[in-house]
Amino acid sequence: MDTEEWMRDFVCNLQIMMERRGITQKDLAIRSGISETAVSRYCAGIQVPKGPAIVSMARVLGCNVEELTGY
């Protein structure tokens, strides 16, 4: 799986998890300690998140990293 394909899957999973839990981008940013700009870029598929950001988002969303990333 290349980076582009991974990113599409990640963005889809991220948006689904946020919607299911009623969490906005701003909520996710505040609760995960990630900047709103970075969260916005992740949700838009513009920026690839690093490991610590993925772990923080998964924690806030109540899922594991594998569910969020598709791996």
Phi, psi and omega in degrees: 000128179274172185299320181298314179294317178301316182296319177300314179296316181299312181300315179300311180297318180299313181295321178296313181298318180296316181295315180301326183261001179066035182255126177276169176301319180296316177302313181299318180298311182298312186286335181263346183079016178259144181297151178300324179298314180296315179300317178300318179292322177296315182295331180272352181076020182272328185232136178273123180287148175275166183311309181300324179293320179297316179298315180297316180294318179299318179300312181296322183277356177069035179226174176263167183302321181297320178296322183285319184267343183087005178252000000 
